[in-house]
Amino acid sequence: MTSLTALLCLTTFSNLVASGAFPAVLPDMAKTAALADWQIGIVAGSFGFARMVADIPLGLFLTHHLRRAMWIGPLVLALGGLCVISGGGFATLVCGRLLMGLGQALSMVAGLTAILRFQSGKNLASALAAYELSAMIGMLAGAALIGTLPTTLAWNTAYLIACAPQLVAIGLVPMLLAALPAAAGGASSALFARQAPNPSTVVGQTPSVAHPRSATHASLVPLAFAAGGLVALTYSTMEQFVVPLRGSREFGLERSGVAGLFMVQQIFDITALIPTGMLADRLGATRVLPGILLMMAAGNALIGFGSLPVVIAGCALFGLSMSGWMLPLTLLRRDTEPERIAWRTGLYRVCVDAGIFLGPFLSGVLGMHLAGILPAVSTVALALTALLLLTRARSSGTMAIHG
């Protein structure tokens, strides 16, 4: 792992602790602010909404201003956290979540752009898995932290403690800037652009390894976008609505019990992340991703419709499937030139963050009495996408044999 990737991983870990803690405080937050189900859905979903709206402008901005983004992202994220913990009403909570979503979108897309553009090669899937591993460890740390704090502690005080690691991310920015290659862009470049100069034209910069698409292979970008969006939709529905509210209302779990369910998912995710990345590097993401999607469909069904022991098993299965969260990006990278990766990554993240927004938002609109509709639909959609990828992988393999 290069120093740049290591610093990006540490930054992501620090930023994601608060995200791991949020689902466990959501029921207490809703009680304190007297939120209806639709308001809970908006508070939870506004995080993903901000990310979705910001992704395309960020993709254009990051083409030349990766260095600026490394500063702005953590600062906006911290500002949003302060709004949330202020203990205000519905509007203040939504504003805080919007700012947190914007800050995390900027940090996440910047980190992915740096890896995809400057660290690409035969170990790309492993590098992305390491980046995702740092995020999942941060989420696990947040869930564990919030679960160990006394239940008598006010939710906003507990969440303030969970937001404290964001200060580490801010402190890491100077080292991160020093590790970025010169091709990351500077203040003299255009504010928004779709394409950066070719790395081979930059003096002293080693050209990024491209993964050109052969004439016999159809583009997998549409399926990569679909898979990323569905995974995000399923995950956000599970994390920010189904598990917290089913756990507290149907199973009578306290804050620590809800956090425990997420810890099960995150432990299995962390355990499988690096092996999944290595397997994808060896076999190809096109072969590994369909199995990941089918596993997620099964775990989603168990969480959405099972009793508490079944939900626990579903969380474990879901965690294993989340180890393939980054695999659609390897398909995207295969068909994208290095100079356009910021723009294409921004487009991809629109699909992902639309899923993160729509999951809790639609769940809140439907309410708990209809909460099973979205898990059922996403389960079927995941299975269909997996079958399409399997068909494409088989046809590509047949073409290669006959070629």
N, C-alpha and C positions, 0 to 999 in steps of 0.2 A: 504494500500500500504506500503510495507516494505521500509526501508531506501535505500536499494540497488536499488530497482525499481525506487524510486523517483529520485535518483542521475542519474541513466541511462536515465530517461526521461528528466531531465534538460540538460544533456550533449547532447542528441539527438536534443533537441530544439535549442540549441546554434549552433550545426553543420549544421542544415537544413535551417537557415535563408538565407544563400547565395544561396542555391538551389531554394528557393522560388523566389528569385529576378532574377535568371538567365534568365528565358524565356522572361521577359519583356525587358531585355537589348539585347537580341539576334538580333532583327532587326537592332538596332543601331550599334552593334558590326559588323554585316555583311556589313553594308554600309561603316563604317570606314575602314575596312580591304579589301573592294571590293571583298567579297566572292561570289562565284557562289553557286547555290542551292546544288550541290553535296558537296561543301566544308562546307556549313552550316550544312548539315547532318553529316559530319564527326566530326566537332567541337562539335555538340550537342551529337552525338552518342559515341564519344570517352570516355565520362564519364562512360557510361554503359559498354563499351568494357573493360575498365580497371577493373571494378568490376567483370565482367564475367570471365576474365582470372585469376584474383587473388583468386576467391572464393574457389577452391579446395585446393590450397596451404594454404590459410588462415584457412580453416576448419581443416587441419592437424596440423597447427601451434597452433591454439587456444586450442587444446586438453590439452596441458600442459602449454601454455604461455598466458593465458588470461590477466594476469597482465601487461606483456610487451605490449600487443596490446592496452591496455587502454592509454598508453603513446604515442605509435607510430602513431596511427590513427589520432588524432587531429593535430599532428605536420605535418604530410604529407599533410593533408587536407589544412592547412594554407599555406604551401609552394606552393601547386597548385594554390590557390587563388591569391597569389602574382604574379605567372607567368601570369595568365589571365589578371589581372589589369595592367600589365606592358605595355599594348597597343601595343604589337608586332604583327607580321604578322600571317599568317595561321599556320605555324609550332609551334610558341610559344603558340598560343591559344590551339592547340591540345595537346601540352605537359602539359600545365596547367590543362586542363580538365582531362587528363589521371591521373595526380597526385591527383587531387581532387577525382576522382573515386576510386583510390586505397585507399586513406585515409578514405573516407566514407565507403568503403567496410569493411575495418578493424574495424572501429568503430561500424558499424551496425551489422556485424556478431558477433562481441564480445558481444554487448549488447543482441542480441537475444540468444546467447549461454548461457549467464549468467541467463537470465530469464527462458529459457527452462530447464536448468539443475538444478538451485538452487531454483527457485520460482514456480516450477510446482505443480499442484494440481487441486482441483475442480474449482478454480478461474483462471485457466491459460488463458482462452480466455479474461477475463477482464484485466489481467495483460498485455497481448499483446495489447489489445485495448488501454490501458493507454499509453503504449510505442508508439504506432502509433499516438495517440492523440498528444503527445508531438512533434512528427515529423510534423504533420499537422499544429499545432499552429506555429511551426517554419517556415514552408512554407508560411503560411498566413502572419506572421509577415514580412517575406522577400518581399512578393508581396505588402503588404500595405506600407512598408517602401520605396520601389523603386517607388511606385505610387505617394507618397507624395513629393518626392524630385523634385526640379525644373527641367523642361525638358531642360533648357539651360545648366544644369550640364552635363559634359562629361560622357559618359556611364561608363568608367573605374573608374572615381571618385565616381560615384553613387554606383558602385559594390564594391568598397573598403569599403564604409560605411556599405554595407550589409554583408561584410565578417568580420567586427569587432567582432561580438558575438563569433566567433571561439576562441577568447582569453579567454572567460568565460569557454569554454569546457576544454581548457588546464589547467586553474586554478582549475577545479573541480577534476582533476585526483587523487591528494593525498587522498581526501575524498572517492573517488570511490574505490581506492585500499584498504583503511581501512575497507570498508563495504563488500568486497569480502570474501567469506569463504576460509578457508585454502586449500580446495580441488581445488581451482582455478589453482594450479600448481606453480612451481618455476623454477628457472634457471637451477637446476640440472637435470631436466627431459629431455627426448628426444626432439629434436627440432621439429620433425614432427611425429605424431602418429594418428591412427584412433580411439583408445579407451583409456580412462582414467581409473584409478583404480576405483573399485566400491565404491561409497560414504559410504557404510555400513562398509567398511574396514578402513576408516579414523577415527581416534580417535576423539571424540567430534563432528563429523559431522552427522547431521540427514540425513538418506537416503532420496533421492528424491522419490517422488511418481511416480511410473511407471504406465503406462496405457497399460497393456498387451492386445494383440489381441486375441480374443477367436477363437477357432478352426472353428467355423461356419462363421466367418467374414473374407472375403478376404481383403488383404491389400489395403488401399486407398492411399498409397504413390505415385503410378504413376499418379493418378488423382490429388493429391495435387500438384505434380510437374507441371502438365499440367495447372492447374488453376492458380498457381502462375506465370508461364511464360506468359500466355495469359493476365492476368491482367497487368503485367508489360509492355508488348508489347503495349497494348491498351493505357495505361496511358502515356507512353513516347511518343508515336506517337501524342497523343492529346496535351501534355504539351509542347514538344520541337519542334514541327513542325506545326501541323495543326492550333492550336489556335493562336500562334504568327504570322504566315505568313498569314493566312486567315484574322485575325484581322487587320493587318497593310495594306495588299495589296487589299483585297476585300471590307473591311468595313471602311478603312481609319482611324483606331484607332491609337492614339498616345500611348506612353509608359504607361501612366496611364490607358488608356482604356484597353490595353491588360492585365495589372495587375488586373484591375477590374474583368475581366472574370475569372481569376484564384482565386480571392477572393471569388467569388460566389461559385465556386466548393469547396474551402477549408472551407468556413463557413458551408455548408451543411455536409461536411465530419466530421468536428469537432462536430457538433450537434448530429450526429448519431453514433459516434464511441462507446461511452460507452454503450448506449442502445443495440447496435448490439452485443457487447461482452457479455453483461449480457444475452441477448437472446440466444446466442450460448452456454453459460454455462448451461442454463436451458434446451434447446431443443436439443442441439448437433449441432456441426458445419456441419455435413453431411446434416442436414435439412435446415439450414440457408444459407449455401454457394450457393446452386443453385439459390435461389431468388436474391442473390447479383449479380451473374454472368449475369442473365437475365436483371437485372436493368442496369448493365454496358453496355450490348449490346445495349439496347435501347438508353441510353444517348450517346453512341459512334456514333450511326447512326444520331442522331439529330445534334451533333457537326460537323460531317463530311460533312453533306449534306444540313443543314438548313440555312435559312436566319438568320440575327443577332438576332432577338427575339427568334427564335427557338434554336440558339446556346446557348443563355443565359439559356433557359430552360434545354437544354442538359447538360450544366455545373452543374446545380443544381442536376439533376438526376445522373450525373456521380459522383458528390460529395457524394451523399447518398450511391452509390455502393462502393465507395472507403473506406467506413467504415468497409468493410469486407476484406480489404487488408491482414490482418494477419490470417484469418480463415484457409487457407490451412496449416499453421504451426500447428494448433491444430490437424489436421488429421495426419500430419507427426509425431508429438509427441506421438500420440496414439500407433504407431507401432515402436517406437524407444526406445532402452534402454538409460537411463540417461548418461551412460559412453560413448556412441557413438553419442551423440547429436551434438557435435561440427562438427564432420565429416559429418553427415547427413545434418546438416544445411548448411554447405559449398556446398554440392551437390545441395541442393534445391536452394541456392542463385545463382548457375550457371544458372539455368533456368530463375530465376527472372531477373538477370542482363543481360542475353542474350536478353531478351525482351526489357530491357531498352536501350541496344545498338542498336538492330535491328530496333526498331521503327523509330527513327529519321534518322538512316543511310539509310534504305530502302526508306523512304520518300524522302530523299535528292536525291537518285539515280533515283527514279521515276520522281521527279520534280513536280511542282505545277499542271501541266496539267494532271498528272496521280495520283495525291495525294489521290483520292478517293478510289483507289484499296485496300490499306492496311486497312483503316477503315472498308470497306465492308467485307474483309476476316476475320478480327479479330471479327467483330460482329457475323458472322456465327459461328466461332470457339467457342466463348464464349457461345452461345446458345447450341451448341452440347455438350460441356463439362457440362453445367448445367443439360441437359437431362440425361447424363450418371450418374451424381451424384444422381439425383432423382431416377433413376432406381436402383442404388446400395443401396440407403437409403431404398427404398421400399422392396427390396429383403432381406436386413438385418433385417428389421422390421418383415417380414414374417417368417424368420428363428427363430427370438426370440420368436414369438408367438407359433410356432410349437414346439420349444425346451422346 
